[in-house]
């Protein structure tokens, strides 16, 4: 493992940002959220980028940010839920750090995202159907890049962080 960075993948609402902050604090690593980096670089919100450039424009920006961030040492990176859609992102994640897939049921994801207006894909009449489709499409890609899969449903953030740290220590990543 060249730089010992930890990359979190999973659908929107799985807990990547929340777990990432606690994990980074525990490891004394820097925490970075790829969506926040994109917003900081562009000066625009994710929904605004989607509105103006479409999903393909956003994905292109995301690929550049993922490439840049995955080269940084000792970070915990929370990726956007769709980061795994592009093969180049999967390669960067798989080859440059330890990837943790935070997995959760569609029902739990619906509950966690129900009040969030900053998720363009969920601004629909049936967010549950969208989340089901997202899991169906992206689930195999999350599995493909993951070094570790952790269930986040009905488990405290601290328990999830402990499970990740225990595995990182077992595998001598940290």
BELLIN-V469118 format. One record per residue. N is the residue number from 1. PHI is phi in degrees with one decimal (* if undefined). PSI is psi in degrees with one decimal (999 if undefined). D_CENTER is the distance of its C-alpha to the mean C-alpha in Angstrom with 1 decimal. Layout:
N/PHI/PSI/D_CENTER
N/PHI/PSI/D_CENTER
This chain:
1/*/113.5/19.9
2/-71.3/-40.7/20.7
3/-127.2/-1.0/18.6
4/61.2/23.9/17.0
5/-76.9/154.5/13.6
6/-117.1/129.4/10.7
7/-117.3/126.3/7.3
8/-101.2/128.4/4.6
9/-124.8/160.2/3.5
10/149.4/171.3/5.1
11/-71.6/165.2/7.0
12/-59.8/133.6/7.6
13/92.6/-2.3/9.4
14/-75.1/-17.5/8.3
15/108.3/17.3/8.3
16/-59.2/-46.2/5.2
17/-69.7/-44.4/7.5
18/-65.2/-51.4/10.6
19/-61.5/-41.9/10.2
20/-58.2/-43.2/9.0
21/-62.1/-47.2/12.2
22/-66.4/-40.9/14.4
23/-64.4/-43.9/13.4
24/-62.0/-41.3/14.0
25/-62.4/-45.4/17.2
26/-62.4/-40.6/18.4
27/-86.2/-8.5/18.0
28/61.2/39.9/19.3
29/-103.9/166.1/16.5
30/-81.8/139.0/15.3
31/-99.0/132.6/12.1
32/-135.4/135.8/10.4
33/-110.2/120.1/7.9
34/-62.0/-36.4/8.0
35/-63.8/-41.2/9.1
36/-64.8/-37.3/11.7
37/-62.8/-42.2/12.8
38/-62.4/-44.5/13.5
39/-63.4/-40.8/15.4
40/-65.4/-40.8/17.3
41/-69.0/-36.5/18.3
42/-93.8/-21.8/19.5
43/72.8/17.3/20.9
44/-131.0/152.0/19.6
45/-76.1/160.5/17.2
46/-58.2/-47.5/14.6
47/-58.0/-37.3/17.1
48/-66.6/-40.6/19.9
49/-62.7/-43.5/18.4
50/-59.5/-44.0/18.0
51/-62.3/-42.9/21.6
52/-84.1/-45.2/23.1
53/-106.2/-9.1/21.4
54/75.9/175.7/20.0
55/-64.4/-36.1/16.8
56/-65.1/-39.1/18.1
57/-64.5/-42.8/18.7
58/-62.4/-45.5/15.3
59/-61.3/-36.6/13.8
60/-64.1/-43.9/16.4
61/-63.1/-43.1/15.5
62/-60.5/-41.2/11.8
63/-60.3/-42.2/13.2
64/-63.0/-42.3/15.4
65/-68.3/-42.4/13.0
66/-61.5/-44.1/10.7
67/-59.1/-44.9/14.2
68/-67.1/-49.0/15.4
69/-68.6/-35.5/12.7
70/-70.2/-9.9/12.5
71/-90.4/-7.3/16.2
72/-83.1/140.1/16.3
73/-80.7/150.1/17.5
74/50.3/55.0/16.5
75/-122.2/156.4/13.2
76/-108.6/117.2/10.2
77/-109.0/120.3/7.3
78/-93.1/114.4/4.2
79/-87.7/159.7/3.1
80/-67.9/154.4/4.6
81/-57.4/-30.2/5.3
82/-97.4/6.6/8.0
83/-57.5/-30.7/7.3
84/-75.3/-7.6/8.8
85/-65.4/-31.5/11.8
86/-94.2/130.0/13.5
87/-57.3/-38.2/15.3
88/-64.1/-35.8/15.4
89/-67.3/-43.7/11.6
90/-59.2/-41.0/11.7
91/-63.6/-45.8/14.8
92/-58.9/-46.6/13.5
93/-63.9/-49.2/10.7
94/-64.2/-37.7/13.3
95/-95.5/-9.7/16.1
96/-116.2/2.4/15.1
97/-173.5/-170.6/13.5
98/-101.4/122.0/12.7
99/-103.2/128.5/9.7
100/-115.8/123.6/8.9
101/-94.4/115.0/8.0
102/-90.2/112.2/8.1
103/-107.7/141.3/10.6
104/-152.9/158.6/12.7
105/-75.0/159.3/15.6
106/-58.4/-41.9/16.0
107/-60.3/-44.7/18.5
108/-65.3/-39.8/16.3
109/-64.6/-39.9/13.6
110/-59.8/-46.1/16.6
111/-61.4/-43.1/17.9
112/-72.7/-25.9/14.9
113/-106.0/0.6/14.5
114/-62.1/-26.2/18.3
115/-105.6/4.0/19.2
116/-87.8/118.1/16.3
117/-95.4/3.0/17.9
118/-99.4/19.8/15.2
119/-120.6/95.1/13.5
120/-53.5/-38.7/15.8
121/-67.6/-19.7/15.3
122/-97.4/2.0/16.5
123/-82.1/72.3/19.6
124/-147.1/167.4/21.7
125/-66.5/-30.7/24.5
126/-130.1/75.3/22.6
127/-59.4/-29.9/18.9
128/-63.5/-41.9/19.2
129/-64.3/-39.2/20.3
130/-63.8/-46.1/17.4
131/-63.8/-39.0/14.9
132/-61.0/-44.5/17.1
133/-65.2/-40.3/17.2
134/-59.7/-46.6/13.4
135/-64.1/-42.1/13.3
136/-61.3/-44.1/16.4
137/-75.8/-44.2/15.3
138/-95.2/-21.3/11.8
139/-49.9/-50.1/12.4
140/-61.9/-30.9/14.6
141/-73.5/-39.4/12.2
142/-60.2/-44.9/9.5
143/-61.7/-40.7/12.8
144/-60.2/-40.2/14.1
145/-89.4/-14.7/11.7
146/-75.6/133.8/11.4
147/-88.3/-21.9/13.9
148/-150.9/135.6/13.4
149/-114.0/127.3/12.6
150/-124.2/128.5/12.8
151/-77.3/126.7/14.0
152/-103.5/-5.0/13.0
153/-73.8/131.3/15.8
154/56.0/31.1/18.9
155/-129.9/135.2/17.8
156/-67.5/156.4/17.8
157/-58.2/-41.4/15.1
158/-64.6/-36.3/17.7
159/-67.0/-42.5/18.3
160/-61.2/-45.9/14.6
161/-61.3/-43.6/14.8
162/-61.1/-43.7/18.2
163/-60.3/-41.8/17.3
164/-66.2/-47.7/14.7
165/-61.9/-42.7/17.3
166/-57.5/-45.7/20.1
167/-66.6/-41.0/18.5
168/-60.7/-38.9/17.9
169/-70.3/-43.2/21.5
170/-57.6/-41.5/22.8
171/-91.0/7.7/21.5
172/53.1/41.3/22.6
173/-83.3/-33.9/19.4
174/-119.1/999/20.2
